[in-house]
Amino acid sequence: MSTIKSILTIGLMGAVATVGAQTTYEKDVAPIIQKNCVSCHTPGGYGPFSLQTFNDVYKRAKFIGHVTQTRYMPPWKADPTFSRFANERFLSDDEIATIQRWIDEGLLRGEDNSESPRIIEITDEEPADLVLEMAKPFELSNNGIEDYRFFHIPTGLKKDTYVSKIEFIAGNKRYLHHSRVMVDTSGQTAGIDGLSEFDPLSRFFQTQPLMDEFLYGWVPGNLPVTFPKGIAKLIPANSDLILNIHYAPSAERVTDLSAVKLYFSKNPVEHLVKSFYIEEEDIANPPFIIKAYEKPTFYVSKTITQDMNVVSLLPHMHFLGKKMVALAITPDNKEIPLIRINDWDFNWQSTYLLQEPLFLPKGTVLLLVAEYDNTIENPLNPSDPPRDVTYGWNSTDEMMNLIFYYY
Ligand code: HEC
């Protein structure tokens, strides 16, 4: 179906192209790249090279044609034919076809209007109220391994605080793969500063319940979470933040000093954002064990016992996760698609912000299906040979979560 659609689209665009002008970089391609790629592909940005100028794009044109056609870039994991989000970023079939046409017609530059400014500078429209930085720069190991570390940052907040926007600022854009921000009110994590997830101590504090296990999930290029007006998240007095950071393999001696920015609510708070979790213990077919050489599917059907207005969704699995789909069935049998990820990638986890808060009445059934692959066919399998895997925070363990922010 989608192939037929894209052939039709290309056919149509082709017909238009012969009547109209030729496809050029300046006229047709640059706007697509500027809008969808340069937020990460700048010098020193999250992407491995810059795509700001004609030469940058010209010399990688074939590669760009490939990664856009396969939809590897820009990274966006939620299937847009299933559900749409406020923070989505993906190319339309037409935009992908335009890039292909530009390549096929010989990479013409067209009239140079590079004088006109078009780099969209992402500047803070408002300063953060509280910037919480890691205690000191963390030196990454230079032996080329994936590294997972915990950091503790006291908030210093003396009173309960309402937060309307949360942002994560990666210190080292090149090597920071993803980060998860948690909130602890027990004080038990003080002093954890670069603790490896393989340190036995990390096992200990994972057994203690946290105030908020997912304040924010960040991947390169992720936008801050901004709650609608009058809606805020509560960070209790004396809370500590815990960062769980995944560093990509590095061969050089580099450091990271990341920070979390909190923006306090300036409007009267009408609703508090709460978290609702679908987790491993909800599965209808326990136990949550992913046996070596198996590809199990787990199912959840969970009824909500109060009305919910959902503002965002955060799916979470580790390297054995392959697919996740979630739907809601309202008491009057309306089926609402929530999110579908057809090719889960641990490295590209996002908070998906709904376009409008979604009202789900009490009695709505949430259905979640997650598929895992613990065979050698899964190139991301961290264990070779595969071993039995169950719940745990470590990247070599597994999780099955869908976290709803709601009010
Ligand atoms: C959210 C940030 C982000 C955006 C937006 C983004 N990229 Fe990337 N891109 C990356 C990162 C990070 C990598 C390196 C990691 C990887 O290859 O998975 C990458 C890698 C690439 C690669 C190399 C792939 C490889 O296999 O080595 C190409 C080509 C590329 N991007 C092109 C694009 C184009 C074209 C766009 C826009 C249509 C785009 N990117 C948008 C972050 C981004």
Residues whose N, C-alpha, C, O or C-beta is under 5 A from the ligand:
A	BS01	HEC	N36 C37 C40 Y46 G47 P48 F63 I64 V67 M73 P74 P75 P220 G221
